[in-house]
Amino acid sequence: KERMKRLLSTIITVAVTAGLKAQLLALKTDALWDGLMTPNLGMEIVTGNKTSFGLSVFGNYKPWGMDMKMVGAIPEFRYWFGTPMKGHFFGAHLNIGAFNISVDKHTRYQSPDGFYGAGVSYGYVLPFARHWGAEFTVGAGYIHTKYDAYYNISNGARYEKGIPYNYWGLTKVGINLVYRFGK
């Protein structure tokens, strides 16, 4: 957990420092996450003529009454083919977070050290007003976690520890509503 806090702190520091020179800042929310009852907020800043840096954070607590808790962050560096925050882009992103999920009446899974991974993404931003736009993005990559299994009762005992899980596949899918500040 301490490593995740340090990494997230470094990412935020870089984003804020780069933001001091940024000509354009955007705030966004992912409609797909919102539809899954997972509040999220993203920020993106232009860092160069064809580059930007963004950070999205998300979390949920018992969506639809399900016994599930999850928090995470997705920092991403983007290269734009034209003007930043308009048109096509390629990106490189990280996935960082933690979960505590009950899958049935018998078992609950928890990631004491969280999950982490990296991937590449492609997307397109479609401006539909001076400051408003829609962003469509998809990414693929790798995520790793080690989780513990618990009996799914109040204060249930752990019965399996450090189960490794490695995932290759989609690591990011989004339809974002974007509000751009600046030019």
Disulfide bonds with the S-S distance in Angstrom:
none
